[in-house]
C-alpha cells in the first residue's frame, strides 16, 4: 500500500516524515521527491529518508540528461513505485509548483 504526502515547505518535511512513521511507515521505505536533485538529496539526508532517483548513469546518459527534463526521470520513478498515471501527473504538478512529495511503500 502506498501513502503520499505533499509538503508545502522544507521546514515541514521532518513533521510529515514523523507522521508517516507514526502511521506505520519505515524510514527506508519513504521516498522524497523535489524539483531540484540537490535539494532532494539534502532534504532526504536531513529527514533520514530515501532520495528516490534513477540508479547512477553512465557518461552518455549523464550528458543526455542535460538535454532532457528532470520531470521525465521523476515521472518514471513515481510510476515505478506503482502509482497510477493520474496520481503521477498530479504529484508531478505539485513538484513543479515547488512542493515536496513524500511517498511511502508500506509493503
N, C-alpha and C positions, 0 to 999 in steps of 0.2 A: 504494500500500500504506500502511495506517495502522499506526502504532505508538502504544501508550498506556502511560503510567506513572502510578502512584498514588504520591504523595509524602505522607508522614506528617506532616511539619512544614516550616515555612518555611525553616529553615536548610538543608534538603536539596535545595531547588529547583535551585540552581546545579549541584550534583553530578549530579543527574539530567539536566539540560539538557546538560551536558558529555558525559555518557554517550550521550545521543541523537545529539549532533553527531558523536561518535566513531563511532557506528554508521551514519552516512550521512545524518542529518537536517540540514536547513539551518535556521538560527535563524528565518528569515522564514516557515518552514512549521511551526513549533512553536507550538501554541496552549495557553494556560494558562486553566484554569477553577478558580475558588474560590467559596466560598459567598457572599462579600461582593464586590460590584463594585469598591469602593475597594481592597480587598486584592488583587483580581485585577489591577487597573491598576498598583498599586505593585510587586507581585512580578514581573509581566511586564516592566516597565521595568527593574527591577534585574537580571533574568536575560537581558535582550536578546531576548525572545520576544514573540509577539503575544497581547494580551489579546483573546480571541475574544468578540465581542459583536455584537449586532444593530446595524445602522447607526443613526446618530443618529435619534432620534424627534422628531416634531413636538410641539407643545404638548399636543394632545389625547392622543396616545399616551403622553406622559410622565405626564400626570395619571392616565390609566387604569392605567399600570404600577404606580402606588402601591397599587392595589387588587387586583392580580394577583400571583402568586408569582414570585419571581426564577427559581425552578426551571423554570417554563414556558419562559422565554426560553432558559435553558441547555439544556434538552431539545431545543428547536428547533435551537439552534446545533450541538449534538452530532450530531443527525440530519443536518444539512446537510453535515457532513463525510463522511457515508457510513457511519457506524456502525450496526450492527443495533439494532433496538428493545431486544433483551435486553441488549446491551452498554451502550446508553444508560441503561437503567434501573439497571444495576449501577453505572455510573460516577456517576450522579446520587445514588445511595445513599451512595457514598463521599464525595461532596462534602457531602452533608447531615450526614455524620459529622465534618466539619471537615477532611477531607483535600483535597489539591490534586491536580488531574488535568492531565497534560500529554498532548497528542495531536499527533503528527507526521504530516503528509501527505507521504510520500516520493515522490509522483508529480511 
